[in-house]
Amino acid sequence: MTRPDIAVVGGGLLGRCLAWRASRAGARVVLYDAAGSEGEGSAAWVAAGMIAPTTEAMDADTQIASMGRHSLTLWPRWLAELPVPVFYHENGTLLLWHREDAGEAVRAQRMLASRHSQACVKRLESGRIDELEPALGTRFSEALHIPGEAQVDNRAFLKAVAIALEDSGVECHWKTFGMGAKYNWPQLRGVRGEIVRLHAPEIELHHMLRLLHPRYPVYIVPRAEGRLVVGATSIEGEDRSPVSVRGALELLTSAYSMLPALAEARILEFSTQVRPALPNHLPALHFDRERNTLYINGLYRHGFLLTPTIVEEVLALLSFLEPSTPVGRWPCLREKRTETLSADIQDSWEIQTCLS
């Protein structure tokens, strides 16, 4: 291979997607990652693949919701351009709560209204809940329905992008070396996430379910072939050890309280991973001119929600997209000296994009 235009260091979700889209835009790309081509060492491997910008607007910065809404428009095109099909549903989210936690529903609606997301939300009574999601029956007297939110099979997507990289001629070096971003970005911290994967072929869910609860805001995400992904955990720290008994009990008990039919589900896997976060829980770009390196990090728990938007923004910054493509639409993705940065990058022969 001739000398690349871009060397991507870190082949998790964002890194491999950036390499794939840059190659499609005509760049010569080389990718390095410490793990294998399936992405099993990445935070994205232990994820639910939710693309739920309105739901995230309850607790996240407004920029997260805005970038997520833009990502929703990009995901169908990305998936259509992959060489193999990937499970993707956009049936929306049902927000549920137990009677004693009605205050959480009030808080959620207040937050959504304050962030101009209330128009996307529909309040449902018991009969309508039963129509939309028969598996819930009449267990909940009220719910909030957020149509249009989506989810993608995270592991199938990682594998499909690896195939696309090979088909595109991207030079990939898997299991070569690791590069911890924390050395170059000391304010990064780890946030542990825990996931349980279940098999329950007798349960047919059509929506993502999220429980509004002050301590255990668990979610249940349906996959193909009767599989379910259950999660909720965000624990400060970089502990990658297996799920504890307490953690497993809290996760499964909360899910069971929402969907008692899970009692007969089979546990396929418990998994944990650490997600990189910055103090403000927003992603950021940083260009090191001495090393000629663009660092991208801090996606926190929003990898699938934000990746298409961030990749589009970076490729526009690197001048691999049409000149009409906007740049700097979200303050968190603006380098402090954007104009100088853009000029420097355009004149450079090689850029390293480092991700964690």
Secondary structure, 3 states (H helix, E strand, C coil): CCCCCEEEECCCHHHHHHHHHHHHCCCCEEEEECCCCCCCCCHHHCCCCEECHHHHCCCCCHHHHHHHHHHHHHHHHHHHCCCCCCCEECCCEEEECCHHHHHHHHHHHHHHHHCCCHHHCEEEEHHHHHHHCHHHCCCCCEEEEECCCEEECHHHHHHHHHHHHHHCCCEEEECCCCCCHHHCCCCCEEEEEEEEEEECCCCCCCCEEEECCCCCCCEEEECHHHEEEEECCCEECCCCCCCCHHHHHHHHHHHHHHCHHHHHCEEEEEEEEEEEECCCCCCEEEEECCCCEEEEECCCCCHHHHHHHHHHHHHHHCCCCCCCCCCCCCHHHCCCCHHHHHHHHHHCCCEEEECC
